């Protein structure tokens, strides 16, 4: 099956042809660990995880790298404001981030390098750019000279004026050109820093991903991922400094062959922002919704389209998963094939390999689930159950035990469960006596208790209602 990827660099959907078909290499920008991750931070992680799962199905070896930014002005500010040491802050929020990603079924990267572990690599990269006349020292800073790199702007398709307008760095006296960006900057005695040929200081934010990706993957590597908000200036600057270090001025693919960017996420039609007070942290959402619900919601729209996350979208994702899990539970006696990935249906594969078309892929899942429900032979049920689980694995869903997901119980020693069991028994008796009014009253009492019941051929089962 041919994988197609929309390449931000070329602005077209291309056949994916790896640098080395025996070893595909991918990098995605990871979190800056100074606060809880919000749900928007999860979208690039989930999209990248999906792509990595597809790549691992198609190719014999895949190495996936996503970094941890543990030195940054935002982290320094958080430390100054709270009085907590930087290392304590970064360790805390890195742990929380990885726990949150695990809850969303995001597989941990093969390598998760930390910026502070690669300072020597960053200094070496700066030296190469200086030797190649791509960077210069000024007033204790080292800056990349954008005028020295003819391909600057090819990724973002920005002209010189747009580059200056979109830059995060203000015009400063130490710059030759307003668009030049910092590779190294001085640190005060109270700020973290490292000794370098240019004095005590710390790296610019853009530098770390170039150094870590090259160290972990080598260049050129296959795929670089991230949110669309990183196209400029972050990823544009990555290309410039990495190509500058090897003195390549015209071919951005000397660094990365394919760039994949996900669109941003809105909350109820508005951009998430502190000023609007609509930032939703993953940790808080997980108190209301299972991680698979959040993951499916993030995959419900194509990754290159803006996603408007609403309670309706989350409720729909919950209902979809409940429907799949109910079907799996009804067929719990049917064994699936152990090598289930070999049973991925062509329709699903064609959709997911077409630039990760999750909408069509989910439509395939619905069709498979219907076939599983309507099939009469055990052989067909085994095939469709295997296909459903295989597709679910690629999408990162249906990873729970159905009974556990549905909260199904047929009895327990707890007092609350005994109360529920007695009410269910009373309802069954009322139905046998054709006292349907009483049966409905008991059902409503159970609903008020947060209990949903289902009449099955083997008896009445109940489950706790998930929000």
N, C-alpha and C positions, 0 to 999 in steps of 0.2 A: 504494500500500500504506500503510495507516494505522499509524503507529508508536504503540505504547502504552508508557508508562513508569509504574512504581510511584513515586509521589511521596511522599517521606518526610514532607513537610509535611501532606498531607491523609490519608495512610495508605491510599490507594486507588490502583489502577491506572487511569491516565487516558489519554485520547487526547492525544497531543502536539500542541499548537497553538502554534506559535512566535509570539513578539512581532511579528516581521517575517518572513514566509515567504520573503522574498528574501535574508535574511541571518540565519542561526541563530548564536547566540553561547553558548559554553560555557566554564566555568572549573572546574578541578580543583586541589585543594591539592597542591602539589609537596613535594619533600623538604627537610628541614633537613640541610645538607651539612656534617657533622662526622665521619662515619664511613661505612663501606661500607653500602650498602642491603641489607637482608635480603629474603628471598623474599616475606614478608608485605607489604613496601613496594611490591612489583611488582603486587599484585592490583588496587589502584585505578588504576594506570597502564594496565594491560592492559585492564581493563573500560572505562575512559574511551576508550582507543584504539579498541576495538571499537565503542562508541557513535558516536564521531566518524566512523568509516568508514561506518556505516549512515547517519548524517545526511548525509554527503557524497554518498551514492548517491541520497538522497531530495530534497535541496535544492540550489539552484544555488550558494549560498555559505555556508560555515561558517567561523567563526573560533574557534579553540580556544586557550585560554590555560592554562598551568600554571606556577606560580611556583617560584622558588628562594629558600628562607629562608637568608640568609647573615648574619643577625645574630640571636642567640638565646643564652640563658644556657648551653645545652649547648655551643654553639660556644666561648663565653668560657671555660667550664670546661676544654674540650679544649685550648685554647691555654695556659691556666695550667698544666695538668698536663704538657704536652709541651714548652713553651717555644717553640712554633712560632707565627709570626704568624697572626692570624685569616684574613687574605687568602690566605695560602698554603694553609691548611687547607681553606677553602671552595672555592678554585679546584681543588684536587686532587680533592676528593670530588664536586664538580659534574661534572667531566670523567669520573670513573669511573661516576657514576650514569647520565649520558647514553650512555656506551658500553654499559653493561649493558642499558639500555632498547632501544638499537639492536639488541643481540643477541636481544632478545625480540620484534623486529619492531614495536616501539612507535614510531610516527611522531613526529618531533619536533614539539612544539606550534608553532602559528603565532607565538606570542609566549611568551617564557619570562622574565618580568620578575624582577628581583632586588629584595629588600626594601630594600637600602641605596640603590637608585636612586630610591626613591619616598618618602623621608623627608618632603619638602615636601608631598606629597599627603596623608600621614598627619597632619601638623601641621594642614593645612587642614581635614581631616575632624574633628579634635578641636575646632578652633575653632567649627565649625558646631554640634557637639553642645553645646558650652558656651553658645553664643548661644541655642540652643533649649531650654536648661535640662534637658538630658539628661545632662550631665556636670559635674563640679566638681573644683576644685583643692584638694589637702589635703597638707600636709607634703611639698611637692615632687613629689607624684604628681598625675596627673589620672585620675579614675575615672568610669566610666559608672554612673549611678544607675539600677539595674534597676527601682526602684519608679516611675520616670518613664515606663516603656515598658509599656503594658498588655498587649502581645502577647508579652511575654517568657515563654518556655516552650512556645510553640505548636509549635515544630519537634520538640522532645524529649518533649513531653507530660509535663513535670515540674512538680510544684507547688513552692511556695517552699521547703519543707523539703528536698525532693529536690535542688533547685538548689544549696542550700548544701552538702549532703552530697557532691554530685558535683563541686563546684568544685575546681579545681587550686590556687586561691589561698587561703592561710590567712587566718583572721580577723585583722584588723590595726587598730591604733588610728586610722589615717587614713581608715577607711571609715565612711560613714554607715550602710550596711547590709552584713551579712556577705557577701551575694551580689554586691556591686558588684565590677566587674572593672577592671583597670588598662588605661588607654589610653596613659599615658606614665609613666615612672619615672626617678628620678635615677640618674646614673652617677657613680662615683668617678673620681678622676684616672687610675686605672689601668685603667679600663674604657672600652670604646668608647662614644661618644656624640656628640650633635649639639646645637647651640644651639637653644633654643626659647623661646617666651614664658614657659615655666614652669621655665626653667633648663636646664643641661647634662644631657642624659639620652638615653634611647632608647625606642622604642615598645614597647608590650605586644605579645605574640605574636599575639593575635586581630586587631589593627588592620591588619596588613599586607595580608591577603587582601581586606579591604573596600576599601582604598585602591587596590590594584593591579587588582582586577577592575573597579572603576568607571572607573579611568583607561584600561584597555585595551579595555573592552567597553561602557561606559556602563551605566546602570541605568534600568529593570529589564532584566536579560538572562535568557536562557532556562533554562539548566541549570547547576547547581553540583554537582560530584561530590566523592567522597572516601570514606574508610573509615567504618564505623559508629562507630568509637571517636571520631570528630570531631563527631558530632551534638551532644554536650554536653561541654564548654561552648563549643568553638571555633565551630561553625557557628551555634549559638544566639546567641553574642555578635556574630558577624558581622552577623546580621540586625538585632540591636538597634542597633548603632552606625551601620550604613548607613541604616536607617530613621530613626534619631534625627537623622542629619545633614540629612535632608530633611523632618524634623518630621512623619513619618508614624507614627502610633502603633497603628493597628489592622489594617493590611494588610501582612503580611510579604512579599507578592509584589511590593511596590514595589521590592524589592531583587532577588529571584530568583523565577522562576515555578515551576520544578521542581527538587527536590532528589533526587539519586540516590546511595545509599550501598551499598557492598559489605560483606558480612559478613567476619569475620576468618578467619584461617588458623591451623589447628592442625598440630602436627607429631606424627604417630603418636598422635593422640588427646589431646595435651596442648597447652596454650597456649604459644606461644613466649615464653621469658623468659630473661634472663641467669642467674637463680638456678637454673633447670633445665638450663642449658647446652645448650639445643636450638635456638639461633638459627642458621639457615642463611643465609649471605650469598650473594647472587646470583653474585658473582664466583667463589666456591668451587664452586657448583653447575654453573657453566658449564664447569668443568674436567672434569666427569663427563657432562654431558648437553648436547646442542645446545639453543640458545635456543628453537627451535620446540617442543621437548619440554616445556620449562618453561612456555611460553605455553599449549600445549594442556592441560597439567595444570591450570593456573589457570582455564581455561575449561571444564573437564570437569564442574564443578558450577555450578548457577545462581548468579549473582553475589550474590544475597541470602541464600544458604544458606552456613553455615560449611563450609569446605573442609578436609578432613583429608588433608594431604599426606603420602604414604607412598612407599616405594620401589616398592610394587605399582602405585600410581597413576602414577608416573613411567614404570615399565616398560610399563604399558598404553598410555600416551601415545606412547611410543617405538614400540611394536608397531603402533599405529594409523597413525602417520605412515609407518613403513616399508611398510605394506601399500598406502597411497595412492601412495607414491613408486614402488613396484615396478610398480603398474598404469600409472602415467604413463610409466615407463621402457619397459615392454613396448609402449606405444603412442607411442613417441618419433617414429615416422615419420608419425604423424597430425598434421596442422597444426590448431591451435586458431584460433578467430576472434579477430582483434585487438581488437575492441570487446566483449570477453568479458563485461563487467558487464551488457550488454544481455540476456545469456542466463541471468541468475540465475533459477532455477526458483521458481515460486510457493510450493511447499511449504517451501523454505528461507527465502524472504522472510517468509512468514507466521510462521514460528518465531522468526526473529531480530527481527522487528518486534513480537513479543509479549513486551515487556519483556526482550529479549535472552535468549530461551530457547535457550541454547547446547546443551543436551542434545538437544532435538528437531532443532536445526540440524545437529548432528553425525550424527544418525540419517539425515537427508536426504543428507549427504555419503556415508555408507556405501551407501545405495541407488544413488546416482549412480555410485559406483565399481563396484558390482556390474554395473550396466547397461553401463558402459564395458568391463568385462571380458568380458561375455557377448555383446555385440553383434557381429554378423558383417559388417555393411555399413560402409564407410568413412564414409558420411554420418552414420550414427548415432554412430559412434565420435567423429567430430569434434564433434558436438553435446554428447555426454556429457563429453568431455575439456574442452571449453570451460566447461561448467557446473561441473565439478569445480574448475577453476582459478579461476573467478569466485567460487564459495563460499569457496574457500581464501583468496582475497585479502581478502574481507570479514572472515574470522576471523583473518587475519594469519598463515596457515600456507601450506605448499606454495610457498614463495617461493624455494626452492633448485632448482638443476638436479638432476633425479632421479639421474643417474649420480654426481654429486658427493656427494649426500646418502647414497646407498647405498654409496659407496666402491668402485664397480664399476671394474674394470680388465681390459683384455685384453692387457696387456703393458706393460713399463717397462724402462728401462735399469738400474734399481737392482738390487743383488745380491739383496735380499730378494724383490723381485718375480720375479726370474728363478728363485729357489728355488721360489716358489709356483707359477709357471707350469710348472716341471718336474714338480712333484707332481700338478698338475691333469692334465698330459699322461699321467703314469703311471697315474692313476686311470682316465682315459678308455680307455687301452689295456687295463687290467684288466677294465673293464666289457665291452669288445668281445670279450674272451676269456672272458666269463662267469665271471671270477674275482671274484665279488661280495664274498667275504671280504676279499680284498686291497683292493678298492675302498673298503670300509667302513673298513679300517684307515687308508688314506690320508686319507679324510675326517676321521677322528678326529685324525690328526696335524695336519691343517690347522686344525681347531677349536682344538687346543691352542696353535697359533700365532696364534690370534685371527682366523682366516680362515673365512668362510662361503662355500659354493659353491652355485650354482644351475644346474641343467641346463635349458637353454632350447632351442627349436627351432633357434636359430642357433649353438649350441655352449654349452660350460660357461663361466659367468662367475663371478667371485669378488669378494668385498667384505670390507673390514675390519669386524669386528663392533663395532657401537656399544653402549656400555653402557646 
